[in-house]
């Protein structure tokens, strides 16, 4: 949702407010009051209540339609809306089809034959569905693409259909896969190495144990205009953790803006004990100003202090309840658990409601740490067997259900 078109969110304890935010209790209440929830569920597809593009709602809404036994027909009708509404409806219908809805599947196939935004829909279903569900649409695609003003980008489904695409030319460059860490660092240090190859080297390094040898190279890993770092540099530095702190004290004084910002962030991510009060004040200020983007980072910094940051708990509780930016909720729960002075019953309740949350990362926390009672284990079994669920959550659910009795509390002391 764009800030310039901001919509007022309903109260966070109301069904509408819970569903707009993608929270677990909203899903539970909606299934208890299916008729009362239906309008809010469909509204969540018709209007984009996400705070930004990192938030997820498609799976959450698809589950509400399937489990609430609501008709997919209104969602099929939304395909006729503008491009963004069409794509939101498409994502929900794709999942419903995977869960066995013939109406959802045929609605999307019919749209490919006749709809305005058919190109984007066809590309989306080709990425999501089994080949046999869309391969027979090749004749339709070849006939319709001739009337389009732009050649599509590849590859699927166009190359399979023999349709010319505007695939970006692939420039051959050395692959860093198989190189040792020292060789990767040498590539990064060599001024003759192209930036694309350096990015590949950083990607490979980010899959390995962090290396202190990267630290002196960081100032040289910027774009030619000096305005920003190369892709993946920040991630590589974050993985170094406290090892980067001594160098960051110098970076923060550098005339290069991106390096100074990176240094400041490293130092802020590893504050000393005297920083707790300031960070609590920062979180309080973010709450007062209703700043929905960024408090997750403040929460992660506070989590490092454990119980010494207990004064942050009231704000973490409010952000968990009120934020429309669902992607950040995971950080609030992780910090809550790390600080750990709010009682195990409270954490158990949060972990349990997370099993119905819209965000994969939050559901993963619930799968790992919700208490082993009948309700929780039953819900985890549902997640394990749900064809709409992500691969990561299904795998975590299988692991939880086959593990010995008991659990570790994620992020707790």
N, C-alpha and C positions, 0 to 999 in steps of 0.2 A: 504494500500500500504506500503510495506516495504521500509525503508529509503535506504537500500542497493541496491534497484532496482528503485530508484527514477526516475520518468519521468518528462520531462520539461512541465510545465503547460503553456497553451496559455495565451495571454494577457487577463487580467480580464474583459476588455470591449468588447472582441470579443465573438461571439457566442460560439466558442469552449471553451474559457476560462470560460465563465459563466456556461456552461453545465458541464464542468469538476468539477467545484466548487459547483454545485447543487444550484445555486442562482435563485431567483424568476425571475429576468429579462431575464434569459436564457430561462426559460420555455415560457414566454410570446413571446419572439422573435422567438423561434422555432415554435410556433403555427402560427405565421405570415408568416414564410418561411419554410413550412413543407419539401419541396424537399431539400432545402439547409441544413436543420438541420438533416436529416435522418442519414447521415453517422456519425455525432457526437453522436447521440443518441445510435446507435448500438455500436459505439466504447466505450461508457460509460459502456456497459455491457461486451463487449469482454475484455476490460482492466480495471483494478480496479484503478480508480482515487481517491478513498478515501484515506485520509491521514493516518487514522488508523481505527481499527475495531469499534470505537464508532460512526463513521460517517455513515449516512444513504443515500442510493441512490435508493434502489429498487422501492419504491413507486413513487419517482420523475420520474424515467425512465419509469415505467409502465404507468404513466399518459401521458407522452410524446408520447408513442406509441399509446395508445388508443385515446387521444384527437387529435393527429396529423394524425390519420387514417393510421398509418404505419402498415405494415404486421408483424405479430408475427413470420413468417417463419424463418427469419434470427436468431431470438432468439432461436427458437426450434433447429436450426442447431448448436447453441453454446453448447447445452447439450452434444455434442460429444467431447468437449474440455477436458482439464485437470479437476481435481476435483474441483478447486476453480472457474474456469470459468463456469463449469456445475452448481454449486450451485448458482452463481450470476444469471445465466439464469433462473434457477428454481424459484428463489424468484420473479423475474419479471413475469414469466409465471403464477405462482400461483395467483398473484394479477389480472392479465389480465383475468384469468378464473373466478375469483370472480366477475369481471365486465361484464361477459357475453361472453367472447371469447371461442367458442368451439374449435378453432384451438389450443389455448394455453392449454386448458384442455386435449384434446386428445393427444397433443404432449407429455405432461408429462406422461400420462397413457401409451403411447406407449414406452416411455423411460424406465419405470419401467419393462416392459416386456422384453426389449432387451438391455438396456444401461449398460455401465460399472459401473457407480457410482449409480446404481439403489437403493441401500440400503439407502443412504443419501437422495436421492430424495423422496423415499417412506415415510421415517420418516418425512421429511419436509412437504409434502402435507397432511399427516395424522394430523399434528399439525395445519394446516391452513384451510383445506377444510372441508365441511360437510361430515359426515360419508358415506352417500350414494354415494359420488363421488369416493371413493377408497376401500370400503369394499369388492367389488367383485373381487379385485386383490389378495385375500387371496390364491387362488390356485397357482397363479404365484409366490407369495412370498414364499410359502412353498416349491415349486419345486426349485426355484433359490437359496434359502438360504442354501440348502444342499451342493451346490458347493462352498460356501464361506469358507474361511479359518478361520474366526473369528465368534464367536457367537455374535449376536447384543446385545446392551444394551437395556433395556426396558424403559417404558412399551409399548406405542403405536408405531406401530400397531401390534407388535409381540404377545403380550399376547392375543389380540383379535383373532389372526390367529392361536393360539396354538403353537407358535414357542418358543423354549427354549431361554431364555435371560440370560445375565450376570448381572442382576440387583444387585446393591450393597446391601449387607445385611443391613436390617434396625435394628438398635440397639434401643430397647425401652428405653426411658428416660423420666423423669417427664416433663410434659408440663407446661410452665409458664403461659399459657392463663388462665385468671381468678384470678391470684394472684394480690394482691394489690401492689402498688409501693414500699412500705416499705418491703414487702416480696421479691420482685424482687431484691432490693438492698441487702437484707440479703443473698440471694443466691450468689450474686456477691462477697460479703465480705467473704464468707465461703471458706476457703482454701480447703475444701474437695469436693467442687462442681466441677464437670468435666467441662473442657473448652467448650465442645459442649453445655452443659446446660447453661453455662454463656453466650454463643453466643445467645442462644434462649432467655434468659432473656433480653439481650441488644436489640434484635429485638423487643421484646414486649415493652420495655421502649421507643424505638424510635417511637412508635406509640402513645405515650402519651405526656402530657405536660412535658417539661424538668424539671428534679429534681436536685437541688443543692446537694442532698445527694450522687449523683454519683461522684462528684468531688474528694473527698479524696480517692475513690477506684481506680481511673484511673491508678496510678502507679503499681497496682497489677494485672492489666488486660493485661498481656503480655503472649506470648507463653513460654513454659518451657525453651527453649534455650535463651530466653531474646532478640531475634533478632527483633521481631515485636510485635505489639499489636494484641489482638484478633480481629477477624472480627467485624465490626460495632462499635468499640470503637471510631474511628475518627468521624464517623457520629454522635454518641451520644454527643461527646464533641462539635462538630460544632453547634448542636442544642442548646447548653447551651449559645452560644453567648458570650456576655461580662461578664457573670457570671463566666466564666472559666479563665478570665484574671489574677486575683490575683494568683491563683494556677499556671498558666502557667509561671509566673515569676520565680517560683522555679523549675518547670519541665525543663526549658530551660538550667539550670545549672546541671542537673542530668547526671550521668555517663552512664545511659542507653540510647543508641542512639535513639531508637524509641520514647522514652518519651521526649528527648531533641528536636527532630524534631517536635513532636506534639506541644510542648510548643512554639517553635519558630513560627510555623504556626498560632497558636492562637493569639500570640502577633502581628504578621504581619497582621492578619485579622482585628485587632482592633487598628489601629495606631492612634497616637495623631495628632493634627493639623499640627505639624511641619514635618509630614511625607509626605505631599502632593508632595513637590518638588522631593523628592527621588523616590516616586512611578512613577511620570511622567518620570523621568530620566530612571527608570527601563523599563517602557513601550517603551520609545524611543530606548533604547538599544536592546530590543527584536525585534523592527521593523528593526533596522539597521542590525542585525544578521539574520533576517528572521527566527526568532524562532516561529514556528507555534504551539507548544505545551506549554501551560503555561500562555500566555498573558491574557487568560480569567480570571485567578485568580487575576492578577494585575488589570485588569479592574474592577472586583468586589470590590477590596479594594479601588480603586479610587472612585467608585460610592458612597461610604459612605460619601464623602466630598461634594457631590452635586456641586453647582456652583463654589465652591473654586477650583475644579479640572478642570476648563475649558481649561487649557493648554494641557490636555490629548486628547481633541476632535480631533485634526488633526490625531493623531495616531490611535484612535479608528476608524476613518473614513477609514484610509488606511487598517487596519486589516480587517474591514468589507468587503472591496472591494477585497483585494488580498488573504486572507487566503484560502488555500485549505482544512483546517481543519474545515469543516462545523459545527461540533458539538460546536465549540467555538463562533460561530457568535451570538448566543443568548445572551451571556454575554456582547458582545460589544454593542448590541442594548440596553440592560438593563442599562448599564453604560451611554450610550449616553443620554437616557431619564432621568436618575437620575441627570446628570450634567446639562442638559437642557438649555444650552446657544447657541444652534445652530439653533433655530427657529422652530416653530411648523410645518411649511411647510415641512421642511426637515424630521422631525420625521414622519409626515403623509406619506410621500413618502416611507420611510423605512418600516413602519408598513404595508403599502399596498403591497409592493413587497414581504413581508414576507409570505403573503397568498399563494404564489407559491413556497416557499422555500422547500428544501429537508428535513429539520429537523423538527420533530414534535414540539419541544420546541419553535422554531422560528415561526412556523405557529400559535401556541397558542397565542403568543404575538400579531401577526397580527389580529387574530380573536377578541382578547380582546380590541385592541386599534386603529385599522385602522379607518379612518373617515367614518361616515355614509353617503356615497354617493351611487349612483346606482351601480357603478362598484364593490365597496367593498361588498355591501350587496348581490349582485348577486354571487360574488365569494364565500362568506360565505355560501350561500344556496347550492352551488355546493359541498362544503366540507361537509356540513351536510348530503347530500344525496348520497355521493360517497361510494359505497360498499368496495372500496379499502382503504379508509381513516381509521385512527386509531380510536378506541373507544373514546379516550380522546378528539381528535379534533372534532369529530362529536358531542359529548356532548356539548363542548364549543360553537360550531356553533349554535346548537339549542338554547342554553341559550342566546346567543347574539341576535338572531333573534326574540326571544320572550320577551326580556327585554324592558323596557321603552326606548324611544328615548334618545340618548345621550350615553356617554361612559366615563369611567375613564381611565386616561393615566397610564399604568402600569409603575411603577418605577419613575414617575415624581414627582416633588415637588409641 
